[in-house]
């Protein structure tokens, strides 16, 4: 009976890990509108900003998500002869619960990637980034090694806005060689 129960649990979890539309995420409302990049505005995902360093990786919006859904791909420019500068995608959150931890989860897949790739979150006051514990985190600080080739995997960081926080920025930054595919970036306050 225990073997059957374990098999059922594994089978129920497979769609969330192997593709499909159900992802393993904490409970709560998503604070990042359009977290799956499904809605477009112009030539990019609505509400999201892309920044490309001169000569840096190219953030491309298109069918780069799980099972061919919308997503973002970071790739090297055709003219690149080695590692290239980082570029990023990000979103500014202006509505969030102060004093409550925000969990930011990006679903990524790496393709022969070498360089720097981080999922990050930062709390800002009116005059810029807050300089206190819990106001900034990136996946490198949490011990994630985002290099090589991988399956779709969640990468999670956490920040805690306080009463002085005006904006929480969340995003992915990537620079190097190879490609990074981003299916989604969710921001949730699990205890809300």
N, C-alpha and C positions, 0 to 999 in steps of 0.2 A: 504494500500500500504506500509506503514512503517513497519507493522508487517511482511509482505512478505520479504521486504528488509533485516530486521534484521535476519529473519530465514535463508535467503540465506547466509549471512555473517557467521553466526554460523556454518551452514553446510559445507561451504568451509573451515573453520578453523579446523574442527574436525579431519581430517586425520593427521594434523600436531601435534595435542595434544594427540590423542588416539592411535597413532601408525603410521603405514604407513611410507613411506620414506621421506616425506616432513616435515622438522623441521622448526620452527619459528626461523630464524637467521637474523642478520643484513645483509645488502647488502655488497658487496665487496668480493674480492678474499680471500680464506681461506689461512692463512699463515702457518697453521699446516698441512703439507702433511699427507695423510692417516688419516684424522680426525675421520673417521667412523671405523677404525681398520680393514678394509676389506682385505688389503694385509698383508700377513705374511712374516716373515723372521726368519727362524729357528722355535722356539716354541713360538714366541710372535709377536705382531703387528709391521710391518716394520716402522722404524724410532722412535719408542717409547721405553722407557727404563722402566723396572720394578725393584723395589728394595724391597726386603723382609727383614724386621728386623728379627734377630734370634728369633724364636718362635712367630713372628708376623703374621699378617693376610697374607693370601696367595692370590696374584694377579694371577688369572687364565684367560688365553686367550681362547676364544671359542665362542660358540653360546649363548652369554649372552646379546645381544642387543635387541632392539625393534623388535618384531615379529620374534624372533629367528635368527636375523642377528648376525654378529661377534661383540664381545664386550669383556669387562673385568669384572670379578666378583672378589670382595674382599670377602674372607670367612675366618672363623676361622680354624686353623689346627685341625685335628681330635683329637689330644692330649690335646687341650685347656680345661682348667677347669674354666675359667672366662674370663675377659677382656684381650685382647692381644695387644701387641705393634703395632704401626702403620707401614704400608708399603705404597709404592707409585708407581704411574706410572707418567712419565713425558716426555716432549719433549723439546729440545732446538731449538729455532727459531733464525736463523742468518740473515734472510732477512725480514726487516720491515721498515715502514716509521718513521723516527725520528721526534719527536715532535707531533706525531699523536697518539691519544688514541687507544689502542688495547683492544678489547672486547673478553674475553675468556668465552665461554659458554660450560658447560658440561651437558649432559643429563643423569640424575641419577634416579635410583629406589632403594629405601631402603626396606629391608626385616628384620623386627624385630631388627633393628640396634640400639645399644646404645654405645656411645663412642664418638670419634672424627672423623669427616669426613669434609674435607675442599677441595674446589676447589681453586687453588692458581695460581698466576702469579708473576714473579719477574724479574726485569731488573738488569743485571750484567754489570759492567765495566770489563776491562782486568784483574784487580786484585781482583774481587769478587763482592758481592752484592752492589748496589748503596744505599746510605743512604740519601734519599731525598723523599719529598712528591711525590706521584704518581708512585714510583718505585716498590712498593710491595703492594699486596692486597690478602686477602683470604676471603672466603665466611663467615667465622665466624665474621670478622670485619664488613661485610656488613649486619649482622643480620640474616643470614640464620640459622635455627635450623634443622640440618640434623640428626634427630633421629627418631626412630619409623619405621612405614611401610608407603610407599608412592607409588603413581603412577609414571610413567615416568614424570620427571619435569626438566626444565632448571634451572641451577644455573650459574649466571654470575658474573664475577669480571672484573676489568679494570685496566690497567697500561698504562703509557705514557713513552715510551723510549725517551731519549734525544740524543744529538750528541755523548756523551761519552758511550752510551749503545752499548755493543758488542753482547750480547746474551739476549734473553727474554726466560725464562724458564716458562712452563705452565704444570699443572698437577692436580692430585687428590691424597690426602693422606687419609688413613682410618685405624683406629685401634679401637678395642672394641669387641663387640659381635654382632652376626647376620651377614648380608651380605649387600654389596653395589654393584649394577650393574651399569656399565658405558657403555652407548651406543656410545657416541662420545665426543670428546673435540675439539671444533672449536675455532680458533683465527682469528679475523678479525679486520681490521681497517675500521669501517663503513663509515668514511668520505673520504676515499681514492678514 
